[in-house]
Amino acid sequence: MQIGPDGAIRGEVRTAGHQRVAHGVYRLETPELEPWENFLRDLSALRLVLPADAVFTHVTGARLLGWRLPALPEQVPHFAAVRGANRPRRPGLICSRLVHDSKVRVAHDLPVDEPAEILLRAARDLGDLDLAIMVDSAAQLGHVSDSDIERVLASRRPGTRRLRDVWQSRNERAESAGETLLHRFHQVLEVPTEPQVEIFDDEGLFICRADLLVVGTQSLHEYDGAVHRDKSVHRRDLRRERALTRTPYVRRGYTLDDLLNHPAILMHELDRLLGRPHKARRLRAWRALIGDSLYSEAGRSRVMNRWYRSTNPVDWARTA
């Protein structure tokens, strides 16, 4: 039996007072702690079964670095990467092998892979929309640069094609996952926009900073997430909308439900705004992106099945 930090145990223990992190790894139950603190303790316990050179990557590393994440399922495995032949495989833990040089970061006292490598690892599993949320967040925080991405893309490893496409269409000014989706929706529907535009009235007084301005128009498009239903935020939004009446700009708000379930209505609104004919291929392209993402049932099933197979589970029924 091996004892790690915070009382984590590698071995078999009585479950009373302990919770199972992975096969053969337990730690003390801490229901009084916040989910974030429990997440850090789970990762600390997992280091008991990982080699010394292991780093956390994929959505695990992204979460440690404070990136925005797509709509992940409730049960997501932990992701690590190792250099040697010792690559633990067990339910709830997915290890990949590092074959290129990368700089190890430390976040919350835990080793994290290089941000560009994290994005490449995620590109092998996630859809374009899911990856775009991570890319925009990493770029906004200044964790990745063009040179970092180009170095990773030059390796031509699995995932480089998707990462290249998403990186080229990034919006590093996006401040939320919803803004990323809204920006990407306009891109797919071939509507040119300018993100995070500052709006002033006729007297030069600052009014707001809009998520998107449709180029060539005075139409401001913004993502309205659940936070906008908060009382204090709602009151601020109303004052903001009243101030916009002193300008020629018109604000239009969009929700996640609009983008996922009513894209045809939005397409017709945008086409009327731009005075152009409808083209069904634009709508089909957007629906294809949604279908391949974690925002659809089919996309979630695809990703979870991939992760399930990667843990190499044992089918005990075949041994009966």
SULVEN-V324195 format. One record per backbone hydrogen bond with DSSP energy under -1.0 kcal/mol. CO is the residue of the C=O (numbers start at 1). NH is the residue of the N-H. E is the energy in kcal/mol with one decimal. If there is no record, write none. Layout:
# SULVEN-V324195
co->{CO	CO}
nh->{NH	NH}
e->{E	E}
This chain:
# SULVEN-V324195
co->{2	4	5	8	9	10	15	17	19	22	24	25	25	26	27	30	34	35	36	37	38	39	40	41	42	43	45	46	51	55	56	57	57	58	59	60	61	62	70	78	79	80	81	82	85	90	92	93	94	96	105	107	110	111	112	114	115	116	117	118	119	122	122	127	128	129	130	131	132	133	134	135	136	137	138	145	146	147	148	149	150	152	153	157	159	160	161	162	163	164	165	167	171	176	177	178	179	180	181	182	183	184	185	186	187	192	194	197	199	199	201	205	208	210	211	212	213	214	218	219	220	221	222	225	226	227	230	231	232	233	234	235	236	237	238	239	240	243	244	250	252	254	255	256	257	258	262	263	264	265	266	267	268	269	270	271	279	280	281	282	283	284	285	286	287	288	290	293	296	297	298	299	300	301	302	303	304	305	306	309	314	315	316}
nh->{10	7	8	4	26	2	18	29	27	25	11	21	22	9	19	33	38	39	40	41	42	43	44	45	46	47	48	49	54	81	113	60	61	62	63	64	65	67	72	94	57	96	55	98	87	93	78	90	80	82	112	110	107	56	105	118	119	120	121	122	123	125	126	131	132	133	134	135	136	137	138	139	140	141	143	149	150	151	152	153	154	155	156	160	163	164	165	166	167	168	169	170	174	180	181	182	183	184	185	186	187	188	189	191	190	215	213	210	207	208	204	201	199	197	196	221	194	217	250	214	252	212	254	228	229	230	234	235	236	237	238	239	240	241	242	243	244	246	247	220	222	224	259	260	261	262	266	267	268	269	270	271	272	273	274	276	282	284	285	286	287	288	289	290	291	292	293	296	300	301	302	303	304	305	306	307	308	309	310	312	316	318	319}
e->{-2.9	-1.1	-1.6	-3.6	-2.8	-2.0	-2.4	-2.2	-1.9	-2.5	-2.1	-2.5	-1.4	-3.3	-2.8	-1.6	-2.1	-2.3	-2.1	-1.9	-2.1	-2.0	-2.3	-2.1	-2.1	-1.1	-1.8	-1.8	-1.8	-2.7	-2.5	-1.1	-1.9	-2.3	-2.1	-1.8	-1.7	-2.6	-2.2	-2.9	-1.5	-2.2	-2.3	-3.8	-1.2	-2.2	-2.6	-1.0	-2.5	-2.5	-3.4	-1.2	-2.7	-2.4	-3.4	-2.1	-2.2	-1.9	-2.5	-2.1	-2.0	-1.5	-2.7	-2.5	-2.4	-1.4	-1.2	-2.8	-2.8	-1.7	-2.6	-2.6	-2.4	-2.1	-2.4	-2.2	-2.8	-2.0	-1.6	-3.0	-2.0	-1.1	-1.4	-2.1	-2.4	-2.5	-2.0	-2.5	-2.6	-2.2	-1.0	-1.3	-1.8	-1.7	-2.1	-2.5	-2.7	-2.5	-2.3	-1.9	-2.0	-2.7	-2.0	-3.2	-1.6	-1.9	-1.9	-2.8	-3.0	-1.2	-1.9	-2.1	-3.1	-1.3	-2.3	-2.4	-2.1	-1.9	-2.6	-2.2	-3.0	-1.4	-2.3	-1.5	-1.9	-1.5	-3.2	-2.3	-1.9	-2.6	-2.0	-2.0	-2.2	-2.5	-2.2	-1.9	-1.7	-1.7	-1.9	-3.2	-2.5	-3.6	-1.8	-2.4	-2.6	-1.3	-1.5	-2.6	-2.1	-2.0	-2.6	-2.6	-2.2	-2.0	-2.2	-2.2	-1.2	-2.5	-2.2	-1.9	-2.5	-2.1	-1.6	-2.3	-2.5	-1.2	-1.6	-1.3	-2.4	-2.3	-2.2	-2.2	-2.8	-2.4	-1.8	-2.5	-2.6	-2.3	-1.7	-1.4	-1.2	-1.4	-1.5}
